Amino acid sequence: MSSKLVWSLVGGLFIVGISLYIFISPTLGKHSLDLEETQNEVLAEIEKNNSYVQETTEFIEKNGGEAEIGFFNPTHEEEESHDSDPKEEVVKYFITGLLKNDIDIFLSSFYPDSISKDLFKIDNPDKFAVTEDIIKKISRNGTIKALDYKVNKGFMDQETNTITLSITYKDNQKADINLELMTVEDIHDEEVHQMYVITNSVWDMIDQIKNSTN
């Protein structure tokens, strides 16, 4: 076999490899959520933790906090699966809040300081109404029909604390929005657990959706 033919074959394989990477890479690392199953799972977890939520609310009120802007901290029982992905958990709470139009569940996925700043950017004393408007804008009036998410990679292919959500709406419009996460400590039954919450602005998310669907 001549060297010219060898290099032609190598070049052809290289082009095929690059083409496959370009075709496949957008879907690498993507996870789809069954929306009905996700809602049922989150609602069952919240029901199981009602007593803890009540204790948390009472604690916030006794310490002069804003109970209505408080957030659920799901308990971490021993029998829970250790294979659950804490980054997926915050996505599940976020999307369930949108799908159920539930203010408490929606707010539970955010870092309190971040979401409070967003709520107080609007000159309306009724922060429940502000939150409802935010939910309507992100869900495009409750028309979400599918969702994929991907944890973005950084240096040395390590996971970052940024997630890209790909939302499909009932009119088949699609939008990608970014969630920036941070870990917080959840102290329950004298045990310390880490959970993720969203820190970036909902108004940035809404702008991303408008830019993608207009």
DRENTIPA-874564 format. One record per atom (N, C-alpha, C): x, y, z; residue in one letter. Coordinates in steps of 0.1 Angstrom, whole numbers, padded with zeros to 4 digits, always signed. Example, Ala and Ser with C-alpha at 12.3 -4.5 7.8 and 13.67 -1.06 7.14 Angstrom:
2
+0132-0057+0078A/+0123-0045+0078A/+0132-0033+0078A/+0128-0022+0071S/+0137-0011+0071S/+0129+0000+0079S/
# end
This chain:
214
+0009-0012+0000M/+0000+0000+0000M/+0009+0012+0000M/+0006+0021-0009S/+0015+0033-0010S/+0012+0043+0001S/+0022+0051+0004S/+0021+0061+0015S/+0010+0071+0012S/+0008+0074-0001K/-0002+0083-0004K/-0016+0078-0001K/-0018+0065-0003L/-0031+0059+0000L/-0033+0058+0015L/-0022+0055+0022V/-0023+0054+0037V/-0028+0068+0042V/-0021+0078+0038W/-0025+0092+0043W/-0039+0096+0039W/-0043+0091+0027S/-0057+0094+0023S/-0067+0087+0032S/-0064+0074+0036L/-0072+0067+0046L/-0072+0074+0059L/-0061+0078+0064V/-0060+0085+0077V/-0068+0097+0077V/-0066+0105+0066G/-0073+0118+0065G/-0088+0115+0065G/-0093+0105+0057G/-0107+0102+0057G/-0112+0098+0070G/-0105+0090+0078L/-0109+0086+0091L/-0110+0098+0101L/-0100+0107+0099F/-0100+0119+0108F/-0113+0127+0105F/-0116+0129+0092I/-0128+0137+0089I/-0141+0130+0094I/-0142+0117+0093V/-0153+0110+0098V/-0154+0111+0113V/-0143+0110+0120G/-0143+0112+0134G/-0147+0126+0139G/-0142+0136+0132I/-0146+0150+0135I/-0161+0152+0133I/-0166+0146+0122S/-0181+0147+0118S/-0189+0141+0129S/-0185+0129+0133L/-0193+0122+0144L/-0193+0129+0157L/-0181+0135+0160Y/-0180+0143+0173Y/-0190+0155+0172Y/-0190+0162+0161I/-0198+0174+0159I/-0213+0170+0160I/-0216+0158+0155F/-0230+0153+0155F/-0235+0149+0169F/-0226+0142+0176I/-0229+0135+0188I/-0227+0144+0200I/-0216+0153+0200S/-0212+0160+0212S/-0223+0169+0219S/-0233+0175+0211P/-0243+0182+0218P/-0252+0174+0227P/-0253+0161+0225T/-0261+0152+0233T/-0253+0145+0244T/-0240+0146+0244L/-0232+0139+0254L/-0235+0146+0268L/-0238+0137+0278G/-0240+0142+0291G/-0254+0147+0294G/-0263+0147+0284K/-0276+0152+0286K/-0285+0141+0293K/-0294+0146+0302H/-0303+0137+0309H/-0317+0143+0307H/-0326+0134+0304S/-0340+0138+0302S/-0348+0134+0315S/-0357+0143+0319L/-0365+0140+0331L/-0379+0137+0326L/-0385+0127+0332D/-0399+0124+0330D/-0407+0134+0339D/-0414+0143+0333L/-0420+0154+0340L/-0430+0149+0350L/-0439+0140+0347E/-0449+0135+0356E/-0442+0127+0368E/-0433+0119+0364E/-0426+0111+0375E/-0418+0121+0384E/-0412+0131+0378T/-0405+0141+0386T/-0414+0148+0396T/-0425+0153+0391Q/-0435+0159+0400Q/-0440+0150+0412Q/-0443+0138+0408N/-0447+0128+0418N/-0437+0126+0429N/-0424+0125+0424E/-0413+0122+0434E/-0411+0134+0443E/-0411+0146+0438V/-0409+0158+0446V/-0421+0160+0456V/-0433+0158+0451L/-0444+0160+0460L/-0445+0150+0471L/-0441+0138+0468A/-0440+0127+0478A/-0430+0130+0489A/-0418+0136+0484E/-0408+0139+0493E/-0412+0151+0502E/-0419+0160+0497I/-0423+0172+0505I/-0434+0167+0515I/-0443+0158+0511E/-0453+0153+0520E/-0446+0146+0532E/-0436+0138+0529K/-0429+0131+0539K/-0421+0140+0549K/-0418+0152+0544N/-0411+0161+0552N/-0419+0173+0558N/-0432+0171+0558N/-0440+0182+0563N/-0437+0187+0577N/-0434+0177+0586S/-0432+0181+0600S/-0419+0189+0601S/-0409+0185+0592Y/-0396+0193+0593Y/-0398+0207+0587Y/-0406+0208+0576V/-0409+0221+0571V/-0415+0230+0581V/-0425+0224+0589Q/-0432+0232+0599Q/-0422+0237+0610Q/-0413+0228+0614E/-0403+0232+0624E/-0394+0243+0618E/-0390+0242+0606T/-0381+0252+0600T/-0388+0266+0599T/-0401+0266+0595T/-0409+0278+0594T/-0410+0285+0608T/-0413+0277+0618E/-0414+0282+0631E/-0401+0288+0636E/-0390+0281+0633F/-0377+0286+0636F/-0374+0300+0630F/-0377+0301+0617I/-0375+0314+0609I/-0384+0325+0616I/-0396+0322+0618E/-0405+0332+0624E/-0400+0337+0638E/-0396+0327+0646K/-0391+0331+0659K/-0379+0340+0659K/-0371+0338+0648N/-0359+0346+0646N/-0361+0358+0637N/-0373+0362+0635G/-0376+0375+0628G/-0374+0374+0613G/-0373+0362+0607G/-0371+0361+0593G/-0384+0362+0585G/-0382+0361+0571E/-0394+0362+0562E/-0398+0347+0559E/-0408+0343+0566A/-0412+0329+0565A/-0417+0326+0551A/-0424+0336+0544E/-0429+0334+0531E/-0418+0333+0520E/-0406+0337+0523I/-0395+0335+0514I/-0386+0325+0518I/-0390+0317+0528G/-0382+0306+0533G/-0382+0295+0523G/-0373+0285+0525F/-0373+0274+0515F/-0373+0260+0522F/-0378+0250+0515F/-0378+0237+0521F/-0363+0231+0520F/-0360+0225+0531N/-0347+0217+0531N/-0351+0202+0532N/-0351+0195+0521P/-0355+0181+0523P/-0346+0173+0532P/-0352+0164+0540T/-0344+0156+0549T/-0336+0146+0541T/-0326+0140+0547H/-0318+0130+0540H/-0319+0117+0549H/-0329+0109+0547E/-0331+0098+0556E/-0321+0087+0552E/-0318+0078+0561E/-0308+0068+0559E/-0312+0059+0547E/-0325+0056+0546E/-0329+0047+0536E/-0330+0053+0522E/-0327+0066+0521E/-0327+0072+0508E/-0315+0067+0500E/-0317+0066+0487S/-0306+0061+0478S/-0294+0070+0478S/-0283+0064+0480H/-0270+0072+0480H/-0266+0075+0466H/-0273+0070+0456D/-0269+0072+0442D/-0276+0085+0437D/-0285+0091+0444S/-0292+0103+0439S/-0282+0114+0437S/-0284+0121+0426D/-0275+0132+0422D/-0281+0145+0428D/-0273+0152+0438P/-0279+0164+0444P/-0281+0175+0434P/-0273+0175+0423K/-0275+0185+0413K/-0288+0183+0405K/-0292+0170+0403E/-0304+0167+0397E/-0316+0171+0406E/-0314+0169+0419E/-0324+0172+0429E/-0329+0187+0428E/-0320+0196+0427V/-0324+0210+0426V/-0331+0213+0412V/-0327+0206+0402V/-0334+0207+0389V/-0348+0202+0391V/-0350+0191+0398K/-0364+0186+0400K/-0373+0195+0408K/-0367+0201+0418Y/-0375+0211+0426Y/-0379+0223+0417Y/-0369+0228+0410F/-0371+0240+0401F/-0382+0237+0391F/-0381+0226+0384I/-0391+0223+0373I/-0405+0219+0379I/-0405+0213+0391T/-0418+0210+0397T/-0425+0222+0401T/-0418+0232+0407G/-0424+0245+0410G/-0430+0252+0398G/-0423+0251+0387L/-0429+0256+0375L/-0441+0249+0370L/-0440+0236+0370L/-0451+0228+0364L/-0464+0228+0373L/-0462+0229+0386K/-0473+0229+0395K/-0477+0243+0399K/-0470+0253+0393N/-0473+0267+0397N/-0473+0269+0412N/-0463+0263+0418D/-0462+0263+0433D/-0451+0272+0437D/-0454+0283+0444I/-0445+0293+0448I/-0434+0287+0458I/-0439+0280+0468D/-0430+0275+0478D/-0420+0265+0472D/-0424+0256+0463I/-0415+0246+0457I/-0405+0254+0448I/-0410+0263+0440F/-0401+0271+0432F/-0391+0278+0439F/-0395+0285+0450L/-0385+0293+0458L/-0375+0284+0465L/-0379+0271+0468S/-0371+0262+0475S/-0358+0258+0468S/-0358+0260+0455S/-0346+0257+0447S/-0336+0268+0446S/-0339+0279+0452F/-0330+0291+0451F/-0323+0294+0465F/-0311+0300+0464Y/-0305+0305+0475Y/-0313+0318+0480Y/-0317+0318+0492P/-0326+0329+0497P/-0322+0343+0494P/-0309+0346+0496D/-0304+0360+0493D/-0306+0363+0478D/-0303+0354+0469S/-0304+0356+0455S/-0318+0359+0450S/-0327+0350+0455I/-0341+0351+0450I/-0348+0364+0457I/-0344+0367+0469S/-0349+0379+0475S/-0346+0391+0467S/-0333+0392+0463K/-0329+0404+0455K/-0337+0405+0442K/-0340+0393+0436D/-0348+0394+0424D/-0362+0398+0426D/-0368+0394+0437L/-0381+0397+0440L/-0383+0412+0443L/-0373+0418+0450F/-0373+0432+0454F/-0369+0441+0443F/-0365+0436+0432K/-0362+0445+0420K/-0375+0450+0414K/-0386+0443+0418I/-0399+0448+0413I/-0407+0455+0424I/-0411+0467+0420D/-0418+0476+0430D/-0432+0472+0432D/-0434+0460+0438N/-0447+0455+0441N/-0446+0449+0455N/-0453+0453+0465P/-0451+0448+0479P/-0456+0433+0480P/-0465+0429+0470D/-0470+0415+0470D/-0459+0406+0463D/-0450+0400+0471K/-0440+0392+0465K/-0445+0379+0460K/-0457+0374+0465F/-0463+0363+0459F/-0467+0365+0445F/-0472+0377+0442A/-0477+0380+0429A/-0464+0382+0420A/-0454+0387+0425V/-0441+0388+0417V/-0436+0374+0413V/-0436+0365+0423T/-0431+0352+0421T/-0440+0345+0410T/-0453+0346+0412E/-0463+0340+0402E/-0460+0345+0388E/-0457+0358+0387D/-0453+0363+0373D/-0440+0358+0368D/-0431+0356+0377I/-0418+0350+0373I/-0420+0335+0367I/-0428+0328+0375I/-0431+0314+0371I/-0438+0314+0357I/-0448+0323+0355K/-0455+0323+0343K/-0446+0326+0331K/-0436+0335+0334K/-0427+0339+0323K/-0417+0328+0319K/-0412+0321+0329I/-0403+0310+0327I/-0410+0298+0320I/-0422+0295+0325S/-0430+0283+0320S/-0437+0287+0308S/-0437+0300+0304R/-0445+0305+0293R/-0459+0301+0294R/-0465+0305+0305N/-0479+0303+0309N/-0482+0288+0310N/-0473+0281+0316G/-0476+0267+0319G/-0476+0257+0307G/-0467+0260+0297T/-0467+0253+0285T/-0454+0244+0283T/-0447+0241+0294I/-0435+0232+0293I/-0440+0218+0291I/-0434+0212+0281K/-0438+0198+0278K/-0426+0188+0279K/-0414+0193+0279A/-0402+0184+0280A/-0390+0192+0285A/-0381+0184+0292L/-0369+0191+0297L/-0357+0181+0297L/-0346+0186+0292D/-0333+0179+0294D/-0324+0188+0301D/-0314+0182+0308Y/-0304+0191+0315Y/-0290+0184+0313Y/-0280+0193+0314K/-0267+0188+0312K/-0258+0196+0322K/-0250+0189+0330V/-0240+0195+0339V/-0228+0198+0330V/-0225+0211+0330N/-0214+0216+0321N/-0200+0211+0327N/-0191+0209+0318K/-0177+0205+0322K/-0168+0216+0321K/-0157+0216+0329G/-0147+0226+0328G/-0133+0220+0326G/-0124+0226+0333F/-0110+0222+0331F/-0108+0207+0335F/-0100+0200+0326M/-0098+0185+0328M/-0111+0177+0328M/-0121+0182+0321D/-0134+0175+0320D/-0141+0173+0333D/-0138+0182+0343Q/-0144+0181+0356Q/-0158+0188+0356Q/-0168+0183+0363E/-0181+0189+0364E/-0180+0203+0371E/-0187+0213+0365T/-0188+0226+0371T/-0201+0227+0379T/-0203+0238+0385N/-0216+0241+0392N/-0226+0249+0383N/-0224+0247+0370T/-0234+0253+0361T/-0241+0242+0353T/-0254+0243+0353I/-0263+0234+0345I/-0270+0241+0334I/-0270+0235+0322T/-0278+0240+0311T/-0291+0232+0310T/-0302+0239+0311L/-0315+0233+0310L/-0320+0236+0295L/-0325+0225+0289S/-0331+0227+0275S/-0346+0224+0277S/-0354+0235+0276I/-0368+0234+0278I/-0375+0234+0265I/-0385+0224+0263T/-0393+0224+0251T/-0407+0228+0255T/-0413+0237+0248Y/-0427+0242+0251Y/-0437+0235+0242Y/-0450+0236+0245K/-0460+0230+0237K/-0461+0235+0223K/-0456+0247+0220D/-0457+0252+0207D/-0444+0248+0199D/-0436+0238+0206N/-0423+0233+0200N/-0412+0243+0200N/-0414+0255+0206Q/-0403+0264+0208Q/-0394+0258+0219Q/-0381+0261+0217K/-0371+0256+0227K/-0363+0267+0232K/-0358+0265+0245A/-0350+0275+0251A/-0340+0269+0260A/-0327+0273+0259D/-0317+0269+0269D/-0315+0280+0279D/-0315+0276+0292I/-0312+0285+0303I/-0302+0279+0312I/-0294+0288+0318N/-0283+0283+0326N/-0287+0285+0341N/-0284+0275+0349L/-0285+0275+0363L/-0271+0275+0370L/-0268+0285+0378E/-0256+0285+0385E/-0259+0281+0399E/-0251+0271+0404L/-0254+0264+0417L/-0243+0267+0427L/-0247+0266+0440M/-0237+0266+0451M/-0242+0256+0461M/-0233+0252+0469T/-0237+0242+0480T/-0240+0250+0493T/-0250+0245+0500V/-0252+0250+0513V/-0254+0238+0522V/-0252+0241+0535E/-0253+0230+0545E/-0267+0229+0550E/-0272+0217+0551D/-0285+0214+0557D/-0283+0206+0569D/-0286+0213+0581I/-0284+0206+0594I/-0297+0200+0598I/-0297+0187+0599H/-0309+0180+0603H/-0306+0168+0612H/-0313+0168+0623D/-0310+0157+0633D/-0296+0156+0636D/-0290+0168+0638E/-0276+0170+0642E/-0266+0164+0632E/-0271+0161+0620E/-0262+0157+0609E/-0261+0168+0599E/-0249+0170+0593V/-0248+0181+0583V/-0247+0174+0569V/-0256+0179+0560H/-0256+0174+0546H/-0254+0186+0537H/-0249+0184+0525Q/-0248+0194+0516Q/-0259+0193+0505Q/-0264+0204+0501M/-0274+0204+0490M/-0271+0216+0481M/-0276+0215+0469Y/-0273+0226+0459Y/-0286+0235+0458Y/-0283+0248+0456V/-0293+0258+0454V/-0289+0267+0442V/-0299+0273+0436I/-0296+0282+0424I/-0293+0296+0429I/-0283+0302+0423T/-0278+0315+0427T/-0280+0326+0417T/-0282+0322+0404N/-0283+0333+0394N/-0297+0339+0393N/-0298+0350+0386S/-0310+0358+0385S/-0320+0352+0377S/-0333+0351+0382V/-0344+0347+0373V/-0347+0356+0362V/-0343+0369+0363W/-0345+0378+0352W/-0336+0375+0341W/-0324+0370+0344D/-0315+0366+0333D/-0321+0354+0326D/-0326+0345+0334M/-0333+0333+0328M/-0344+0337+0318M/-0352+0346+0323I/-0363+0351+0315I/-0358+0357+0302I/-0348+0365+0302D/-0342+0371+0290D/-0337+0360+0281D/-0331+0350+0286Q/-0326+0339+0278Q/-0337+0332+0270Q/-0348+0330+0277I/-0360+0324+0271I/-0366+0332+0261I/-0367+0345+0263K/-0373+0355+0253K/-0364+0355+0241K/-0351+0355+0243N/-0342+0355+0231N/-0342+0343+0223N/-0346+0331+0229S/-0346+0319+0222S/-0360+0316+0215S/-0370+0322+0221T/-0384+0318+0216T/-0390+0329+0207T/-0384+0341+0207N/-0390+0352+0199N/-0387+0351+0184N/
# end
